[in-house]
Amino acid sequence: MIKVTLVRPEGCHHCKEVKNTLEGMRDEFPDISIEEIDMVTPEGRELVQKYQMLSSPGILINDEFFAFGGATEEQFRKKFNEING
């Protein structure tokens, strides 16, 4: 399973685009699990501080920091292929 966590504020348009990109990749990577955490919650604030996320969304893959500010489908595909070996 590939767990993707998006740490984002409520109403973030860019964050929705990233989620749509991930949803569109489900045919190729059916084991993607997407979790969203609002960055103003205690858990969200902790993650923002821990990984020094400077823009939204902050992205964790399998509970490890991947990027902040978004990522492209190509970047996700490369990482997912690495995970799947």
Summary of the structure (lengths in Angstrom):
residues: 85
radius of gyration: 12.1
end to end distance: 12.4
largest distance: 35.2
contacts: 236
relative contact order: 0.25
helix: 40%
strand: 27%
